[in-house]
Amino acid sequence: MTPKLNPEGGGHYFIDRDGKAFRHILNFLRLGRLDLPLGYGETALLRAEADFYQIRPLLDALRELEASRGTPAHTAALLHADVDSSPRLVHFSARRGPHHYELSSVQVDTFRANLFCTDPECLGALRARFGVTNEDRAEGGPHFRLEWAPRPAELPEVEYRRLGLQPLWTGAPGEPREVVGTPSFLEEVLRVALEHGFRLDSVFPDPEDLLNSRSLRFVRH
C-alpha cells in the first residue's frame, strides 16, 4: 500500500484507502481484533504496513498470530508449481443483424497448473488464494490441479459457457483479480511462497525469465 499522506485542515493527516492491506487495517482499528480470512497469505504485507504506520497493537496481534501458527519457517518443506498452456481455435456464429450470422474464429488459451507442497498451511493458503475448496479437489495428498481459460473479448459469453470454459480468480473477497496468463499465476504463487518462508530454488526453462517460466521450485530449510 503506497502511503499517500495528505494534510487536512487543522494539520491532521489521512491515509488514502488503496492497497490490499487497508481493509484489514481498518477492521482492526474499528474492532480492536485481528480477523483475517482463512488461508490469508498477505501477513508479511500487513506487517510491513503496520510497521510503516507504527500501529503497535496491530504489530503485537500479528506476532501473536504467527506464534500461534508455530514457526513454519524453521520446518523443511518443498513447493513445486508447474503451469502449461495450449492454444485452441474456436469457431462460432456471430450475429451481425436480425437475419445475418457470420462465422468467426478466435484463439482461446487454456492453462493447466499443478501445485505440490509439503507444508499443509502453505498448500491451504494457495488453495484459498485461487478459490479452491476441499470439495473441488479430486485427488488427495499435498497437491491440487487447476485448469482455466480466460475469455477473449471477441468470444460471446454464451459461447464461452457452452464450451465449458471457466476463468480463474484470485484476491480477497470483494477485491477479485482475474488470472489471465502464466505471469499473473506465477506471481500469485511467488507471493504465497515468500509469505511462508520459502526461497526460490530453480526456474525452468529460463532462469532469467521468472514469470514466463513453466516450472518453479521453492525450498524451505
N, C-alpha and C positions, 0 to 999 in steps of 0.2 A: 504494500500500500504506500504509494508515494505521498509523503506528507505535503499538504497544501495549507499552510497556516496563514489565515487572513485576518487582519485586525478589524474588529468591530468597534462601534462607538464605545467609549469608556475604556479602551485599551485591552478588552478581552479578546481571546482568540478562539476560533473554532476550527475543527478538523474536517476537511472535506470528506464526504462519505463515498470513498471509492475503494476498490480493492476487495479481496476475498475475506480478509480478516475483520472488516469493520462490523459486520452483523454480530459476530461472536463477542467482540469487544463491547459493543453497545448493550447486548444482552447481559453480559457480566456486570457492567456498571449499573444497569437497571435492577437486576435481580440479586446481585451480590453472590452469585454462584456460577461455576463454570459448567455449562450444559452443552456439550458437543455431540453431534450426530455419531451414531455407531460407525466405527471404522474411519473416523475423521483423520485425514492424512496430512493436515497442514499445521500441526502444532509447532513446528520449527518456525514457520512464518508468523504464527500468532505470538510466539515467544519473542521474536525479533521486534514485532510492533509494540508489544507490551514494554520491552526494554527501551525502545526508542522514546516512547511517550512516558516512561518512568511510572507505569501503573503497577506499583509494588504488590498490591493484593492479587492482581491477575498473575504476576510472576510467581507468587507463592502458590497459587492454585495450580498453575501448570507444573510446578515442581512436585506437588503432591500427586497430581495425575500421573506423572512419569514414574514416581516412586511406586505407585500402586500397580503400575504395569510391569514392575520389575526392571531389570536392566538388560533389555534385548540387545543393546549394542555390544555387550560382552559375550553374547551367545553366538557361536559359529552358525552361519546359515548361508544358503545358496539361493539366488534368484536368477531365473533364466526367462527371457522374453524373446519369442520368435514371431515374426509377422511376415506375411507374404500377400501379394496382390495379383489378381488376374483380371484382365480386361475382357469385356463381353459386349458384343454389338447387339443392341436390342432394336427390333423393328416394331413400329406401332403406327396406327392410323390417327392422324391429327385432323380435327375438324376445322376447316377453313371457311365454312359458310353453312347456310341452312341445309344444303344438299351437296356439299362439296367436302370430300375427305381426301386427304393426301397422305401417302405412305412416307414416313420419316424414319430415320435411324439415329441412334445416339450411343455413345460408348458409356458403359457402366462399369466402374471398377469395384470388384468385390475383394474385401480384405479378410484374411483369416489369421488369427493370432492364437498362440498357445503360451500360457503363463504357468511357470513352475516355481514354487517357493517352499522351502523347508521351514520357514517361520510362519506359524499359523496366524499371528497377528498381522504381519505384513500381507499375507495372502488375503485375509479378510478385508484389509484396507484397499487392496487392489480390486476386489470384488465390489466393494461399496463404491469405489471411485467410478466404476463402469456400470453401476446399477444392476449387478448380477446378484440374485438371491440364491439361497441354498437349493430351492426347488428347481432353479434353472440349470443346475449342474448335473449333467448326465453321468459323468464319471466321478469316482471318489478320489481320495488321496490329495496330495499337495499341488494340484494343478486344475486349471479350467481353461476352456476354449471360448473364443469369441469369433463371430462372423458378422460382418456388416457391409453395407453398400450405400454410400451417400447418393442421394437422388440428384441427378443433373437437372439444371433448371429447365432444360428442353423436354424432359420426360414428365408427362402429366402424372399427377398424384394417383389417379385411378389406375394407370398402367403400372406404376411403381408398386402399388399394393397387390395388383393382380399377379405380378411376378413373384410375390412372396418376399420381397426385399425389405430390409429394415435398416434404419440408421443406428449409430452408436452415440450415446450422450455421456457426458461426464460433468463434474462440477457439483456443487451443493444444491439442494432443493431450492428452487426459485432463481438459481443462477446457472442454468444448464448451458453447456457448450457442446456443439456437435464435433465429433472426431471425424474429420474429413479425409484423413490420409495417414500414411505411416509416420510423418514427422510429429503430428499432434498426438498420435497414440503413444509413441515412444517418449515424448516429452512428459506425458502424464505418468508413465511407468518410472521414468527417471526421478520425478518429484517424490513419488511414494518411496522408492528405493532409498534415496538420500535421507528422507524423513525417518526411516527406520534403521539408519546407521550402516547401510551398505555402501560399498565403493565399487566403481566400475572396474571390471577385470578384463573384459575383452569385447571387441566390436567386430562384427563380420558383415560384409566383406571388406569395408574400407574404414580403418580406424580414424581417418581424417574427416569422415562424413557421418557423424554420430546419428543424427536424426533421420538420415536416409538409409540406415543400415537395415539388414534383415534379421539380425540376431544380436542381443545384448546379454552379457553375463555379468552378474554382480555377486560379490562375496562379502561376508562379514565375519571377522575373526574374533 
